[in-house]
Amino acid sequence: MNKILFFAHLRDEAGEESISLDAEGKTVEELKQMVAEQYQMKRLDSVMTAINEEFAPGDEVIKAGDVIAFIPPVSGG
Amino acid sequence: MNFEIAKDAIDIQSVIDKVVQRDAGAITTFIGTVRELTKGKKTLYLVYEAYEPMAVKKLEQIGAEIKERWEGAEVAITHRVGKLDITDVAVVIAVSTPHRADAYEANRYAIERIKEIVPIWKKEHWEDGQEWIGNQLETVAYPTGKPEEADLNE
């Protein structure tokens, strides 16, 4: 299983801080599409993804137990 | 702990104290504060949210990048999260270096990098509504899923 974390506007759209689902073997891009459809999220194109707290490219394959975070464009500072 | 996410008001002097070193000839301090007016629109307050463990790692990464580029630099950064009122301090960056030019440059580099790679978001609350702010114009897309090298170096 994998934990998926949402932040900022994605958290509002999903209505949850995190979900659990089995994403093992999927690429980051495939997971994005799946989640976007399930939660009817827009603007996932501009969203970065972190696997285990490090930025990951769209073609990276997710392993069992990986923690995935969708990172909208940041606005700190 | 030179790189922190704080839930309460930041003690500016304590951030500066972390970069004091005998080889330094300069310490620059950047203090980011909450502005009331943005393009004529009045902000009532902000709420900052962070993906805290990753945010700390990315602040540490920025510190490492600075030490690589500016010899002899010491860096400390604290970013606050939660509800902040107008004029509150959101971020403090202290950089010390042997010579002043490097301290200015490296400090500027740190704040620009924070705005690129550190997972912190602000929600603006106005009189007539609220919105999470992405990058300023929502113009940056990441087709590969992460910042391009060019985005990171601009």
gemmi code that builds the backbone of each chain (N, CA, C; Angstrom):
import gemmi

chains = {
    "A": [
        ("MET", (0.838, -1.204, 0.000), (0.000, 0.000, 0.000), (0.877, 1.260, 0.000)),
        ("ASN", (0.261, 2.334, -0.432), (0.986, 3.608, -0.487), (0.145, 4.713, 0.136)),
        ("LYS", (0.823, 5.588, 0.825), (0.147, 6.768, 1.370), (0.348, 7.913, 0.388)),
        ("ILE", (-0.753, 8.607, 0.065), (-0.705, 9.745, -0.857), (-1.082, 10.996, -0.065)),
        ("LEU", (-0.207, 11.995, -0.098), (-0.440, 13.226, 0.669), (-0.871, 14.362, -0.245)),
        ("PHE", (-1.833, 15.143, 0.237), (-2.309, 16.322, -0.505), (-1.989, 17.594, 0.282)),
        ("PHE", (-1.663, 18.649, -0.452), (-1.392, 19.926, 0.200), (-2.112, 21.070, -0.524)),
        ("ALA", (-2.263, 22.171, 0.201), (-2.803, 23.423, -0.338), (-4.123, 23.176, -1.067)),
        ("HIS", (-4.250, 23.671, -2.313), (-5.564, 23.581, -2.977), (-5.964, 22.143, -3.262)),
        ("LEU", (-4.963, 21.257, -3.404), (-5.296, 19.849, -3.657), (-5.992, 19.227, -2.448)),
        ("ARG", (-5.565, 19.652, -1.266), (-6.190, 19.137, -0.045), (-7.650, 19.578, 0.012)),
        ("ASP", (-7.886, 20.836, -0.384), (-9.267, 21.320, -0.401), (-10.100, 20.542, -1.413)),
        ("GLU", (-9.499, 20.284, -2.592), (-10.243, 19.574, -3.641), (-10.511, 18.132, -3.255)),
        ("ALA", (-9.523, 17.484, -2.656), (-9.680, 16.077, -2.275), (-10.567, 15.942, -1.039)),
        ("GLY", (-10.577, 16.981, -0.217), (-11.346, 16.916, 1.018), (-10.663, 16.073, 2.078)),
        ("GLU", (-9.411, 15.667, 1.819), (-8.668, 14.857, 2.778), (-7.194, 15.238, 2.744)),
        ("GLU", (-6.517, 15.016, 3.862), (-5.083, 15.286, 3.906), (-4.289, 14.179, 3.238)),
        ("SER", (-4.806, 12.959, 3.333), (-4.086, 11.840, 2.727), (-5.050, 10.691, 2.450)),
        ("ILE", (-4.631, 9.834, 1.519), (-5.402, 8.627, 1.230), (-4.425, 7.457, 1.162)),
        ("SER", (-4.939, 6.258, 1.274), (-4.122, 5.071, 1.096), (-4.623, 4.319, -0.125)),
        ("LEU", (-3.715, 3.972, -0.997), (-4.091, 3.103, -2.111), (-2.863, 2.345, -2.593)),
        ("ASP", (-3.113, 1.315, -3.371), (-2.016, 0.497, -3.860), (-1.545, 1.040, -5.203)),
        ("ALA", (-0.380, 1.679, -5.210), (0.147, 2.281, -6.439), (1.399, 1.549, -6.912)),
        ("GLU", (1.713, 0.443, -6.291), (2.933, -0.295, -6.631), (2.945, -0.657, -8.120)),
        ("GLY", (4.074, -0.360, -8.772), (4.216, -0.696, -10.190), (3.727, 0.386, -11.137)),
        ("LYS", (2.994, 1.355, -10.604), (2.532, 2.462, -11.451), (3.618, 3.534, -11.515)),
        ("THR", (3.606, 4.278, -12.629), (4.500, 5.433, -12.676), (3.811, 6.598, -11.963)),
        ("VAL", (4.613, 7.603, -11.643), (4.082, 8.815, -11.036), (2.983, 9.416, -11.918)),
        ("GLU", (3.235, 9.433, -13.226), (2.269, 10.023, -14.154), (0.955, 9.241, -14.153)),
        ("GLU", (1.057, 7.914, -14.117), (-0.155, 7.083, -14.085), (-0.950, 7.311, -12.807)),
        ("LEU", (-0.225, 7.431, -11.699), (-0.909, 7.679, -10.431), (-1.618, 9.037, -10.453)),
        ("LYS", (-0.931, 10.030, -11.007), (-1.533, 11.366, -11.116), (-2.864, 11.312, -11.865)),
        ("GLN", (-2.839, 10.617, -13.005), (-4.067, 10.530, -13.814), (-5.174, 9.838, -13.034)),
        ("MET", (-4.800, 8.759, -12.338), (-5.778, 7.990, -11.577), (-6.421, 8.860, -10.489)),
        ("VAL", (-5.577, 9.555, -9.748), (-6.070, 10.373, -8.640), (-6.872, 11.563, -9.167)),
        ("ALA", (-6.390, 12.154, -10.247), (-7.092, 13.305, -10.827), (-8.512, 12.918, -11.241)),
        ("GLU", (-8.639, 11.726, -11.821), (-9.977, 11.270, -12.231), (-10.849, 10.983, -11.023)),
        ("GLN", (-10.262, 10.267, -10.073), (-11.035, 9.844, -8.904), (-11.563, 11.038, -8.107)),
        ("TYR", (-10.726, 12.094, -8.005), (-11.118, 13.247, -7.188), (-11.501, 14.457, -8.035)),
        ("GLN", (-11.586, 14.244, -9.341), (-11.957, 15.314, -10.268), (-11.126, 16.573, -10.006)),
        ("MET", (-9.815, 16.370, -10.008), (-8.912, 17.486, -9.768), (-8.463, 18.104, -11.076)),
        ("LYS", (-8.415, 19.428, -11.071), (-7.845, 20.117, -12.222), (-6.398, 20.476, -11.891)),
        ("ARG", (-5.697, 20.939, -12.872), (-4.384, 21.546, -12.671), (-3.324, 20.593, -12.114)),
        ("LEU", (-3.490, 19.292, -12.300), (-2.436, 18.389, -11.826), (-1.193, 18.462, -12.722)),
        ("ASP", (-1.335, 19.061, -13.919), (-0.178, 19.217, -14.819), (0.927, 20.038, -14.181)),
        ("SER", (0.521, 21.036, -13.400), (1.533, 21.922, -12.813), (1.976, 21.434, -11.433)),
        ("VAL", (1.492, 20.253, -11.070), (1.801, 19.724, -9.743), (3.029, 18.824, -9.806)),
        ("MET", (3.979, 19.073, -8.918), (5.155, 18.204, -8.827), (4.823, 17.033, -7.912)),
        ("THR", (5.667, 16.027, -7.966), (5.433, 14.856, -7.133), (6.701, 14.536, -6.355)),
        ("ALA", (6.518, 14.190, -5.094), (7.656, 13.733, -4.292), (7.407, 12.285, -3.890)),
        ("ILE", (8.449, 11.484, -3.982), (8.414, 10.134, -3.436), (9.373, 10.110, -2.251)),
        ("ASN", (8.848, 9.746, -1.104), (9.657, 9.700, 0.118), (10.453, 10.995, 0.319)),
        ("GLU", (9.741, 12.105, 0.147), (10.269, 13.452, 0.435), (11.351, 13.922, -0.527)),
        ("GLU", (11.388, 13.344, -1.742), (12.316, 13.851, -2.757), (11.563, 13.955, -4.081)),
        ("PHE", (11.799, 15.052, -4.835), (11.123, 15.237, -6.121), (11.397, 14.050, -7.035)),
        ("ALA", (10.353, 13.604, -7.732), (10.480, 12.440, -8.603), (9.933, 12.775, -9.990)),
        ("PRO", (10.589, 12.271, -11.048), (10.082, 12.508, -12.407), (8.835, 11.665, -12.687)),
        ("GLY", (8.105, 12.067, -13.742), (6.828, 11.412, -14.060), (6.953, 9.948, -14.414)),
        ("ASP", (8.127, 9.524, -14.881), (8.261, 8.128, -15.305), (8.819, 7.226, -14.203)),
        ("GLU", (8.998, 7.786, -13.020), (9.511, 6.938, -11.932), (8.434, 5.951, -11.465)),
        ("VAL", (8.857, 4.710, -11.246), (7.916, 3.660, -10.851), (7.824, 3.593, -9.325)),
        ("ILE", (6.596, 3.549, -8.864), (6.337, 3.568, -7.423), (6.488, 2.156, -6.838)),
        ("LYS", (7.143, 2.105, -5.684), (7.342, 0.816, -5.008), (6.398, 0.704, -3.806)),
        ("ALA", (6.226, -0.526, -3.344), (5.371, -0.746, -2.172), (5.897, 0.060, -0.992)),
        ("GLY", (5.008, 0.732, -0.308), (5.399, 1.467, 0.891), (5.888, 2.884, 0.648)),
        ("ASP", (6.129, 3.237, -0.623), (6.558, 4.616, -0.915), (5.484, 5.605, -0.458)),
        ("VAL", (5.929, 6.701, 0.121), (5.000, 7.784, 0.460), (5.048, 8.814, -0.664)),
        ("ILE", (3.894, 9.070, -1.249), (3.814, 9.971, -2.396), (3.181, 11.278, -1.936)),
        ("ALA", (3.766, 12.398, -2.341), (3.155, 13.692, -2.035), (2.990, 14.475, -3.326)),
        ("PHE", (1.803, 15.006, -3.544), (1.586, 15.911, -4.671), (1.869, 17.325, -4.187)),
        ("ILE", (2.776, 17.982, -4.897), (3.299, 19.281, -4.475), (2.851, 20.351, -5.476)),
        ("PRO", (1.812, 21.116, -5.157), (1.431, 22.220, -6.052), (2.567, 23.245, -6.102)),
        ("PRO", (2.563, 24.119, -7.127), (3.585, 25.165, -7.176), (3.692, 25.849, -5.807)),
        ("VAL", (4.909, 26.000, -5.332), (5.099, 26.448, -3.953), (5.033, 27.971, -3.854)),
        ("SER", (4.747, 28.484, -2.682), (4.607, 29.932, -2.505), (5.100, 30.382, -1.139)),
        ("GLY", (6.193, 29.782, -0.709), (6.785, 30.206, 0.566), (7.594, 31.483, 0.397)),
        ("GLY", (8.208, 31.921, 1.473), (9.053, 33.104, 1.425), (8.308, 34.346, 1.852)),
    ],
    "B": [
        ("MET", (20.638, 22.664, 14.375), (19.358, 22.847, 13.644), (19.334, 24.212, 12.956)),
        ("ASN", (20.097, 24.349, 11.894), (20.147, 25.633, 11.195), (18.953, 25.852, 10.275)),
        ("PHE", (18.158, 24.784, 10.031), (17.059, 24.888, 9.073), (15.789, 24.385, 9.745)),
        ("GLU", (14.853, 25.310, 9.934), (13.682, 24.963, 10.749), (12.382, 25.505, 10.174)),
        ("ILE", (11.307, 24.785, 10.524), (9.956, 25.285, 10.320), (9.426, 25.615, 11.716)),
        ("ALA", (8.929, 26.846, 11.891), (8.494, 27.293, 13.215), (6.986, 27.517, 13.234)),
        ("LYS", (6.374, 27.162, 14.329), (4.923, 27.368, 14.445), (4.591, 28.668, 15.167)),
        ("ASP", (5.600, 29.260, 15.818), (5.384, 30.518, 16.538), (6.304, 31.601, 15.978)),
        ("ALA", (6.199, 32.780, 16.536), (6.992, 33.917, 16.066), (8.481, 33.565, 16.060)),
        ("ILE", (9.177, 34.013, 15.008), (10.596, 33.701, 14.856), (11.429, 34.700, 15.645)),
        ("ASP", (12.359, 34.201, 16.451), (13.312, 35.060, 17.142), (14.465, 35.338, 16.166)),
        ("ILE", (14.445, 36.530, 15.595), (15.395, 36.872, 14.522), (16.843, 36.733, 14.990)),
        ("GLN", (17.117, 37.238, 16.189), (18.502, 37.201, 16.678), (19.027, 35.772, 16.794)),
        ("SER", (18.142, 34.833, 17.162), (18.611, 33.454, 17.333), (19.002, 32.841, 15.983)),
        ("VAL", (18.357, 33.280, 14.901), (18.739, 32.803, 13.567), (20.106, 33.374, 13.190)),
        ("ILE", (20.291, 34.664, 13.476), (21.575, 35.313, 13.179), (22.709, 34.644, 13.973)),
        ("ASP", (22.434, 34.353, 15.242), (23.478, 33.781, 16.104), (24.029, 32.462, 15.550)),
        ("LYS", (23.197, 31.735, 14.818), (23.632, 30.430, 14.296), (24.735, 30.552, 13.246)),
        ("VAL", (24.865, 31.711, 12.603), (25.869, 31.835, 11.538), (27.093, 32.663, 11.964)),
        ("VAL", (27.117, 33.046, 13.229), (28.281, 33.791, 13.727), (29.509, 32.886, 13.644)),
        ("GLN", (30.571, 33.389, 13.040), (31.816, 32.616, 12.938), (33.000, 33.587, 12.885)),
        ("ARG", (34.115, 33.137, 13.361), (35.281, 34.021, 13.464), (35.816, 34.443, 12.096)),
        ("ASP", (35.601, 33.611, 11.067), (36.112, 33.937, 9.729), (35.200, 34.884, 8.956)),
        ("ALA", (34.044, 35.209, 9.532), (33.088, 36.041, 8.799), (33.446, 37.512, 8.893)),
        ("GLY", (33.273, 38.203, 7.749), (33.404, 39.651, 7.754), (32.046, 40.297, 7.570)),
        ("ALA", (31.026, 39.484, 7.316), (29.694, 40.038, 7.082), (28.629, 38.997, 7.400)),
        ("ILE", (27.521, 39.480, 7.926), (26.320, 38.657, 8.042), (25.196, 39.453, 7.395)),
        ("THR", (24.516, 38.858, 6.413), (23.315, 39.488, 5.870), (22.110, 38.738, 6.415)),
        ("THR", (21.065, 39.511, 6.716), (19.831, 38.917, 7.228), (18.678, 39.361, 6.352)),
        ("PHE", (17.931, 38.397, 5.832), (16.717, 38.718, 5.084), (15.531, 38.390, 5.972)),
        ("ILE", (14.604, 39.346, 6.075), (13.397, 39.137, 6.864), (12.204, 39.311, 5.943)),
        ("GLY", (11.515, 38.231, 5.669), (10.335, 38.290, 4.806), (9.107, 38.556, 5.660)),
        ("THR", (8.321, 39.584, 5.300), (7.166, 39.966, 6.123), (5.871, 39.926, 5.319)),
        ("VAL", (4.776, 39.884, 6.028), (3.457, 39.801, 5.372), (3.016, 41.194, 4.949)),
        ("ARG", (2.810, 41.336, 3.633), (2.443, 42.624, 3.033), (0.925, 42.768, 2.993)),
        ("GLU", (0.461, 43.988, 3.210), (-0.990, 44.198, 3.220), (-1.575, 44.290, 1.818)),
        ("LEU", (-0.916, 45.058, 0.927), (-1.509, 45.292, -0.388), (-0.725, 44.578, -1.479)),
        ("THR", (-1.415, 43.802, -2.304), (-0.813, 43.204, -3.485), (-1.653, 43.610, -4.681)),
        ("LYS", (-1.055, 44.427, -5.560), (-1.762, 44.971, -6.715), (-3.105, 45.580, -6.300)),
        ("GLY", (-3.078, 46.330, -5.234), (-4.268, 47.046, -4.797), (-5.238, 46.229, -3.973)),
        ("LYS", (-4.999, 44.919, -3.882), (-5.917, 44.062, -3.140), (-5.439, 43.917, -1.695)),
        ("LYS", (-6.383, 44.046, -0.773), (-6.012, 44.096, 0.638), (-6.044, 42.712, 1.281)),
        ("THR", (-4.900, 42.308, 1.793), (-4.818, 41.033, 2.508), (-5.173, 41.254, 3.980)),
        ("LEU", (-6.016, 40.380, 4.535), (-6.350, 40.463, 5.960), (-5.327, 39.684, 6.783)),
        ("TYR", (-5.021, 38.469, 6.315), (-3.987, 37.637, 6.950), (-3.638, 36.501, 6.007)),
        ("LEU", (-2.562, 35.792, 6.331), (-2.122, 34.657, 5.531), (-2.083, 33.411, 6.402)),
        ("VAL", (-2.257, 32.266, 5.748), (-1.986, 31.009, 6.441), (-0.934, 30.259, 5.622)),
        ("TYR", (0.188, 29.941, 6.266), (1.220, 29.150, 5.599), (1.119, 27.704, 6.043)),
        ("GLU", (1.305, 26.826, 5.067), (1.298, 25.390, 5.347), (2.567, 24.797, 4.746)),
        ("ALA", (3.148, 23.793, 5.408), (4.366, 23.155, 4.883), (4.232, 21.639, 4.918)),
        ("TYR", (4.894, 21.006, 3.986), (5.138, 19.562, 4.088), (6.442, 19.487, 4.870)),
        ("GLU", (6.279, 19.468, 6.189), (7.397, 19.853, 7.052), (8.687, 19.033, 6.882)),
        ("PRO", (8.633, 17.702, 6.924), (9.911, 16.969, 6.825), (10.640, 17.240, 5.508)),
        ("MET", (9.869, 17.356, 4.419), (10.507, 17.626, 3.129), (10.977, 19.080, 3.061)),
        ("ALA", (10.204, 19.986, 3.647), (10.596, 21.401, 3.644), (11.943, 21.578, 4.362)),
        ("VAL", (12.111, 20.903, 5.478), (13.389, 21.003, 6.199), (14.525, 20.453, 5.346)),
        ("LYS", (14.272, 19.321, 4.686), (15.307, 18.747, 3.805), (15.683, 19.706, 2.684)),
        ("LYS", (14.673, 20.365, 2.111), (14.951, 21.271, 0.990), (15.670, 22.541, 1.477)),
        ("LEU", (15.345, 22.994, 2.672), (16.102, 24.126, 3.236), (17.555, 23.716, 3.460)),
        ("GLU", (17.751, 22.486, 3.932), (19.120, 21.984, 4.125), (19.856, 21.901, 2.786)),
        ("GLN", (19.117, 21.490, 1.756), (19.721, 21.411, 0.416), (20.182, 22.793, -0.046)),
        ("ILE", (19.346, 23.804, 0.192), (19.720, 25.169, -0.190), (20.987, 25.596, 0.553)),
        ("GLY", (21.048, 25.255, 1.832), (22.251, 25.561, 2.618), (23.481, 24.898, 2.027)),
        ("ALA", (23.326, 23.638, 1.617), (24.458, 22.902, 1.029), (24.884, 23.522, -0.298)),
        ("GLU", (23.887, 23.942, -1.095), (24.210, 24.580, -2.380), (24.997, 25.874, -2.158)),
        ("ILE", (24.583, 26.629, -1.157), (25.268, 27.895, -0.870), (26.706, 27.649, -0.419)),
        ("LYS", (26.894, 26.652, 0.437), (28.253, 26.382, 0.928), (29.171, 25.907, -0.191)),
        ("GLU", (28.549, 25.276, -1.205), (29.335, 24.825, -2.347), (29.740, 26.003, -3.231)),
        ("ARG", (28.808, 26.966, -3.388), (29.059, 28.076, -4.309), (29.843, 29.220, -3.690)),
        ("TRP", (29.628, 29.452, -2.386), (30.295, 30.579, -1.724), (31.149, 30.033, -0.580)),
        ("GLU", (32.436, 30.046, -0.807), (33.352, 29.426, 0.141), (33.293, 30.103, 1.511)),
        ("GLY", (33.246, 29.298, 2.522), (33.262, 29.822, 3.878), (31.921, 30.315, 4.381)),
        ("ALA", (30.845, 30.060, 3.606), (29.524, 30.553, 4.026), (28.924, 29.681, 5.124)),
        ("GLU", (28.215, 30.323, 6.023), (27.349, 29.622, 6.973), (25.931, 30.139, 6.756)),
        ("VAL", (24.952, 29.250, 6.856), (23.571, 29.598, 6.515), (22.617, 29.102, 7.594)),
        ("ALA", (21.621, 29.913, 7.913), (20.527, 29.472, 8.783), (19.221, 30.045, 8.233)),
        ("ILE", (18.186, 29.202, 8.165), (16.887, 29.646, 7.650), (15.784, 29.109, 8.566)),
        ("THR", (14.880, 29.992, 8.966), (13.672, 29.559, 9.674), (12.459, 30.120, 8.936)),
        ("HIS", (11.514, 29.251, 8.609), (10.272, 29.675, 7.963), (9.119, 29.361, 8.883)),
        ("ARG", (8.235, 30.316, 9.044), (7.094, 30.126, 9.943), (5.887, 29.563, 9.197)),
        ("VAL", (5.077, 28.781, 9.887), (3.809, 28.297, 9.328), (2.671, 28.684, 10.280)),
        ("GLY", (1.437, 28.522, 9.786), (0.258, 28.885, 10.569), (-0.282, 30.233, 10.127)),
        ("LYS", (-1.099, 30.845, 10.981), (-1.738, 32.119, 10.628), (-0.805, 33.286, 10.941)),
        ("LEU", (-0.584, 34.127, 9.936), (0.264, 35.305, 10.120), (-0.503, 36.569, 9.763)),
        ("ASP", (-0.357, 37.579, 10.607), (-1.009, 38.858, 10.360), (-0.085, 39.772, 9.558)),
        ("ILE", (-0.654, 40.865, 9.083), (0.122, 41.855, 8.340), (1.295, 42.318, 9.203)),
        ("THR", (2.440, 42.415, 8.607), (3.747, 42.797, 9.201), (4.438, 41.655, 9.952)),
        ("ASP", (3.776, 40.533, 10.154), (4.443, 39.413, 10.823), (5.604, 38.891, 9.971)),
        ("VAL", (6.576, 38.313, 10.641), (7.750, 37.770, 9.957), (7.482, 36.331, 9.521)),
        ("ALA", (7.584, 36.097, 8.211), (7.312, 34.759, 7.675), (8.581, 33.927, 7.537)),
        ("VAL", (9.686, 34.590, 7.206), (10.933, 33.856, 6.993), (12.123, 34.721, 7.380)),
        ("VAL", (13.122, 34.078, 7.972), (14.388, 34.764, 8.284), (15.525, 33.931, 7.711)),
        ("ILE", (16.376, 34.584, 6.928), (17.547, 33.929, 6.341), (18.781, 34.689, 6.799)),
        ("ALA", (19.708, 33.998, 7.415), (20.978, 34.631, 7.802), (22.115, 33.910, 7.089)),
        ("VAL", (23.002, 34.685, 6.486), (24.175, 34.127, 5.804), (25.409, 34.894, 6.263)),
        ("SER", (26.425, 34.181, 6.676), (27.702, 34.845, 6.967), (28.754, 34.325, 6.004)),
        ("THR", (29.634, 35.234, 5.596), (30.740, 34.897, 4.683), (31.948, 35.748, 5.054)),
        ("PRO", (33.116, 35.383, 4.557), (34.299, 36.212, 4.841), (34.163, 37.632, 4.306)),
        ("HIS", (33.512, 37.809, 3.134), (33.403, 39.140, 2.526), (31.959, 39.487, 2.197)),
        ("ARG", (31.610, 40.778, 2.250), (30.208, 41.187, 2.218), (29.486, 40.877, 0.912)),
        ("ALA", (30.189, 40.981, -0.212), (29.494, 40.767, -1.485), (28.889, 39.363, -1.542)),
        ("ASP", (29.651, 38.407, -1.073), (29.153, 37.021, -1.076), (27.948, 36.857, -0.150)),
        ("ALA", (27.967, 37.547, 0.975), (26.863, 37.407, 1.931), (25.560, 37.916, 1.325)),
        ("TYR", (25.640, 39.047, 0.580), (24.445, 39.557, -0.094), (23.971, 38.593, -1.174)),
        ("GLU", (24.891, 38.179, -2.015), (24.514, 37.290, -3.133), (23.920, 35.979, -2.650)),
        ("ALA", (24.580, 35.379, -1.684), (24.137, 34.066, -1.217), (22.781, 34.157, -0.529)),
        ("ASN", (22.534, 35.259, 0.158), (21.250, 35.424, 0.827), (20.125, 35.563, -0.196)),
        ("ARG", (20.388, 36.337, -1.257), (19.401, 36.487, -2.331), (19.107, 35.131, -2.982)),
        ("TYR", (20.167, 34.372, -3.184), (20.027, 33.037, -3.764), (19.095, 32.176, -2.906)),
        ("ALA", (19.255, 32.267, -1.593), (18.455, 31.432, -0.681), (16.964, 31.733, -0.810)),
        ("ILE", (16.584, 33.003, -0.839), (15.147, 33.314, -0.892), (14.565, 32.926, -2.245)),
        ("GLU", (15.344, 33.115, -3.322), (14.815, 32.724, -4.634), (14.638, 31.211, -4.711)),
        ("ARG", (15.548, 30.464, -4.138), (15.437, 28.994, -4.136), (14.259, 28.515, -3.292)),
        ("ILE", (14.026, 29.202, -2.171), (12.872, 28.839, -1.336), (11.601, 28.909, -2.169)),
        ("LYS", (11.513, 29.933, -3.000), (10.307, 30.121, -3.809), (10.202, 29.118, -4.945)),
        ("GLU", (11.253, 28.337, -5.169), (11.226, 27.328, -6.236), (11.018, 25.908, -5.724)),
        ("ILE", (11.716, 25.533, -4.662), (11.778, 24.101, -4.345), (11.322, 23.698, -2.944)),
        ("VAL", (11.005, 24.666, -2.085), (10.636, 24.261, -0.715), (9.112, 24.133, -0.611)),
        ("PRO", (8.622, 22.947, -0.219), (7.167, 22.738, -0.194), (6.473, 23.478, 0.954)),
        ("ILE", (6.258, 24.772, 0.698), (5.518, 25.650, 1.611), (4.533, 26.433, 0.751)),
        ("TRP", (3.314, 26.573, 1.251), (2.277, 27.269, 0.489), (1.622, 28.315, 1.373)),
        ("LYS", (1.176, 29.406, 0.723), (0.431, 30.403, 1.497), (-0.983, 30.518, 0.955)),
        ("LYS", (-1.888, 30.681, 1.886), (-3.279, 30.934, 1.528), (-3.582, 32.365, 1.897)),
        ("GLU", (-3.971, 33.142, 0.883), (-4.308, 34.545, 1.113), (-5.756, 34.649, 1.565)),
        ("HIS", (-5.985, 35.419, 2.594), (-7.363, 35.708, 3.016), (-7.612, 37.191, 2.804)),
        ("TRP", (-8.559, 37.478, 1.903), (-8.927, 38.857, 1.612), (-10.284, 39.155, 2.237)),
        ("GLU", (-10.704, 40.402, 2.084), (-12.029, 40.767, 2.602), (-13.119, 39.980, 1.903)),
        ("ASP", (-12.885, 39.654, 0.620), (-13.961, 39.020, -0.153), (-13.648, 37.574, -0.535)),
        ("GLY", (-12.746, 36.942, 0.171), (-12.513, 35.536, -0.154), (-11.126, 35.071, 0.224)),
        ("GLN", (-10.778, 33.885, -0.265), (-9.486, 33.293, 0.081), (-9.025, 32.407, -1.059)),
        ("GLU", (-7.711, 32.253, -1.176), (-7.176, 31.423, -2.254), (-5.772, 30.945, -1.922)),
        ("TRP", (-5.509, 29.668, -2.244), (-4.135, 29.192, -2.168), (-3.361, 29.809, -3.315)),
        ("ILE", (-2.166, 30.290, -3.018), (-1.341, 30.914, -4.041), (-0.329, 29.887, -4.538)),
        ("GLY", (-0.323, 29.700, -5.870), (0.690, 28.819, -6.442), (1.889, 29.683, -6.739)),
        ("ASN", (2.610, 29.399, -7.818), (3.591, 30.403, -8.179), (2.779, 31.603, -8.644)),
        ("GLN", (3.378, 32.777, -8.671), (2.602, 34.011, -8.736), (1.531, 34.050, -9.823)),
        ("LEU", (1.835, 33.488, -10.970), (0.873, 33.604, -12.068), (0.356, 32.263, -12.562)),
        ("GLU", (0.690, 31.199, -11.871), (0.303, 29.864, -12.331), (0.854, 29.612, -13.729)),
        ("THR", (2.029, 30.178, -13.984), (2.574, 30.061, -15.334), (3.576, 28.924, -15.445)),
        ("VAL", (4.013, 28.410, -14.315), (5.042, 27.386, -14.370), (4.406, 26.004, -14.339)),
        ("ALA", (4.635, 25.248, -15.379), (4.156, 23.870, -15.407), (5.371, 22.952, -15.351)),
        ("TYR", (5.170, 21.783, -14.827), (6.270, 20.832, -14.699), (5.907, 19.550, -15.417)),
        ("PRO", (6.041, 19.527, -16.756), (5.627, 18.348, -17.514), (6.359, 17.079, -17.104)),
        ("THR", (7.572, 17.213, -16.598), (8.288, 16.013, -16.186), (8.002, 15.658, -14.732)),
        ("GLY", (7.202, 16.466, -14.088), (6.824, 16.156, -12.717), (7.715, 16.780, -11.675)),
        ("LYS", (8.806, 17.414, -12.106), (9.660, 18.107, -11.142), (10.296, 19.306, -11.827)),
        ("PRO", (10.863, 20.223, -11.031), (11.423, 21.418, -11.664), (12.548, 21.038, -12.628)),
        ("GLU", (12.561, 21.712, -13.778), (13.656, 21.497, -14.722), (14.906, 22.173, -14.179)),
        ("GLU", (16.046, 21.731, -14.662), (17.303, 22.343, -14.232), (17.275, 23.851, -14.494)),
        ("ALA", (16.683, 24.228, -15.645), (16.624, 25.650, -15.998), (15.783, 26.426, -14.995)),
        ("ASP", (14.664, 25.817, -14.537), (13.819, 26.490, -13.556), (14.586, 26.700, -12.259)),
        ("LEU", (15.423, 25.710, -11.953), (16.108, 25.744, -10.671), (17.266, 26.728, -10.655)),
        ("ASN", (17.762, 27.086, -11.837), (18.942, 27.945, -11.875), (18.655, 29.378, -12.286)),
        ("GLU", (17.399, 29.675, -12.551), (17.123, 31.027, -13.043), (17.199, 32.054, -11.921)),
    ],
}
model = gemmi.Model(1)
for chain_id, residues in chains.items():
    chain = gemmi.Chain(chain_id)
    for i, (resn, *xyz) in enumerate(residues, 1):
        res = gemmi.Residue()
        res.name, res.seqid = resn, gemmi.SeqId(i, " ")
        for name, pos in zip(("N", "CA", "C"), xyz):
            atom = gemmi.Atom()
            atom.name, atom.element = name, gemmi.Element(name[0])
            atom.pos, atom.b_iso = gemmi.Position(*pos), 0.0
            res.add_atom(atom)
        chain.add_residue(res)
    model.add_chain(chain)
structure = gemmi.Structure()
structure.add_model(model)
structure.setup_entities()
